[in-house]
Amino acid sequence: MTIPEAGPAPYLPPPAQSGDYPGKTMGLVGLILAIFFNIIGAIVGIVALRRSKRAGAKNPLAVAAIIVGFALFVILAIIGIVGGIAFFTLTTEVLQQCDGLSGQEIIIEGTPLVCP
């Protein structure tokens, strides 16, 4: 029994671009995480961007996750530092003015406070 020879394979057109690319979902997850967990979202964005680049695709969601993650981290760090300095300054001032005045009321910048 002989098997007939097959001819050339029929031409199949390349698959249509559906707008989906490797790392797209991960880029979206990274962007959402970047809003709430800044550094984690930025790291997920970096991983998604690397996956997309390996496949030769652009990933604007991953780029946005990286930018938003690091920008929010810096902004929140600055707010934390300024808030910490303000708290430390106020606490130091209250403790200095309350030195030896336990239980008495003092006024700092128009706000009455009872010394600890």
N, C-alpha and C positions, 0 to 999 in steps of 0.2 A: 504494500500500500504506500503510495507516495502522497506527500502533502503538497498541495499546490503552493507555489511561491506567491507571497503577498507583494503587491505593488507598493509604491511609495505611500507613506502615511498621508492621509488627507490634511489639508491646511486648516488649522484652527486659529482663528483670530485671537489676539491677546485679550485677556479679560478686561472688561470695561472698568475704568476707574470709578469707584463708588464714593470716593472721598475718605475712605478708611485707610489707615496706614498703621504700621507697627508703632506702638507706644501712644496712640491717640487716647485710649481709655486711661492709661496710666498718667498721661499728661493732665487729663481732666481731674483725676483723683488727686494728683499733686497740687493742682490749683486750689481745689477745695481744702485740702489739708494745709496749704500755705496760709490760708486765712486764719485758721484756728491754731495750728501747730506749725509755726513759721519754718523752723529749720527742717523738720521732717518733710514738710511739703516741698521745700526747695530741693532736698535730696532726692525725693521721688521724681521731681521734675527733671533733675539732672540725669537720672537713670532712664527716664522716658525719652529725653532728648538724644541720649546715646543710642538707644534702640532704633529710633527713627533715622538717625544719621547713618547707621550701619545699613539700613534698608534703602538709603538714598532719598528719604522723604523729609520734608520740613515738618516741624511740630510746634506751631505757635502756642498751643496750650501749655506745653512743657516750658517754653521760654517765659511765658507769663507766670507760671508757677515759681520759677527760679527768681524772677524779678520781684514778685509780690512777697514771696517768702523772706528773702533777704531784706527788702525794704521795710516790711513790717517788723522784722526782728530788730533792725537798727532803730526805728522809731520807738518801739516799745522799750528798748534798752535805754534810750535817751530819757524817755518819760520816767522810767524806773530810777535812773540815777538822779535826775532833778528832784523827783519826789522824795527819794531817800535823803538827799542833802537838806531839803526843806524840813522833813520830819526830824532829822538830827539837830538842825539849828533850833527849831521850836522846842524840842525836848531839853536841849542844853540851856536855853534861855529860861524855861520854866524851872528847872532844877537850880539854876543860879539864884533866881529871885525867891525861891522857896527855901533856901538854905536857913534852917533853924526856925521856920514858920509852919511847922506841921499842923494841919487842920485849919489854918487860917486862909481867908480869901484874899487873893491878889487880882489885879487887873493888868492884863497884857494886851496891848493894842486894842483897848476897849472891850475885851472879853474877860468876864470874871471867871477865875479858876480857883478851886480849893486845893491848897498844897497837900501833897501826899504825906 
